Amino acid sequence: MSQPDWIKNRLIVWLFPLSLALSGLFLPPWRPAVWPLALFWAGGLCLGNALRCGRVHCTFTGPLYLLTGLAALAKVLARIIHEYDTTAQP
C-alpha cells in the first residue's frame, strides 16, 4: 500500500527550494550559492517521494534535479579554482 504524497502533506517543505531558486533568479550574486542547494533539496524530496508513494514523475525528476545540482556545483567549483589560479600567479 502506498503512502500519501509529500506534495499534498508537506507543501512548506517544497516552498524552501522554490524560494531559493527564485532568490537566485532575482539576486544574481547569490545564484552560485543557492541554486545547487535548491536543486539538491528538491532532488532529495523527489527521490523520497518516489520511494514513499511510487510517483512516476518523481522517479524521473529526482535524479534529474540531483544531476543538475551536481552540474551547478561543478560550475561553482570550477569558478573558484579558476579565480584561485589567476590570483596565485605573479
C-alpha positions as CSV (number, residue, x, y, z in Angstrom):
1,M,0.0,0.0,0.0
2,S,1.4,3.4,-1.0
3,Q,1.7,6.2,1.5
4,P,0.4,9.7,0.9
5,D,2.2,12.1,-1.4
6,W,4.6,14.6,0.1
7,I,3.4,17.4,-2.2
8,K,0.0,17.5,-0.5
9,N,1.1,16.9,3.0
10,R,4.3,19.0,3.3
11,L,3.9,21.9,1.0
12,I,6.0,24.1,3.2
13,V,9.0,21.8,2.7
14,W,8.6,22.2,-1.1
15,L,8.5,26.0,-0.8
16,F,12.0,26.2,0.6
17,P,13.8,25.1,-2.7
18,L,11.4,27.2,-4.7
19,S,12.2,30.3,-2.6
20,L,16.0,29.5,-3.0
21,A,15.6,29.2,-6.8
22,L,13.6,32.4,-7.1
23,S,16.1,34.3,-4.9
24,G,18.9,33.1,-7.2
25,L,16.9,34.2,-10.2
26,F,16.4,37.7,-8.9
27,L,19.7,38.1,-7.0
28,P,22.4,37.0,-9.5
29,P,25.3,37.4,-7.0
30,W,23.7,34.7,-4.8
31,R,22.9,32.4,-7.7
32,P,26.0,30.2,-7.4
33,A,25.4,29.6,-3.7
34,V,21.7,28.9,-3.7
35,W,20.9,27.1,-6.9
36,P,22.9,23.9,-6.1
37,L,21.4,23.8,-2.7
38,A,17.8,24.3,-4.1
39,L,18.4,21.5,-6.7
40,F,19.8,19.1,-4.2
41,W,17.0,19.8,-1.8
42,A,14.3,19.3,-4.5
43,G,16.0,16.2,-5.8
44,G,16.1,14.6,-2.4
45,L,12.5,15.4,-1.8
46,C,11.6,13.9,-5.2
47,L,13.5,10.7,-4.6
48,G,12.0,10.4,-1.1
49,N,8.5,11.0,-2.6
50,A,9.2,8.4,-5.3
51,L,10.2,5.8,-2.7
52,R,7.3,6.7,-0.4
53,C,4.4,6.7,-2.8
54,G,5.8,5.4,-6.1
55,R,5.0,8.5,-8.1
56,V,6.5,8.1,-11.6
57,H,7.1,11.8,-12.1
58,C,9.4,12.0,-9.1
59,T,11.2,8.8,-10.1
60,F,12.5,10.7,-13.2
61,T,12.8,14.3,-11.8
62,G,14.6,13.3,-8.6
63,P,17.8,12.1,-10.3
64,L,17.5,14.9,-12.9
65,Y,17.5,17.5,-10.1
66,L,20.4,15.8,-8.4
67,L,22.4,15.7,-11.7
68,T,21.6,19.3,-12.4
69,G,22.7,20.2,-8.8
70,L,26.0,18.4,-9.4
71,A,26.5,20.4,-12.7
72,A,25.8,23.7,-10.9
73,L,28.1,22.7,-8.1
74,A,30.9,21.8,-10.6
75,K,30.5,25.1,-12.3
76,V,30.8,26.9,-8.9
77,L,33.9,24.9,-8.0
78,A,35.5,25.5,-11.4
79,R,35.0,29.2,-11.0
80,I,36.6,29.1,-7.5
81,I,39.5,27.1,-8.8
82,H,40.0,29.5,-11.8
83,E,39.9,32.6,-9.6
84,Y,42.4,31.0,-7.2
85,D,44.7,30.1,-10.1
86,T,44.6,33.6,-11.6
87,T,45.3,35.3,-8.2
88,A,48.0,32.9,-7.1
89,Q,50.3,33.5,-10.1
90,P,52.5,36.6,-10.0
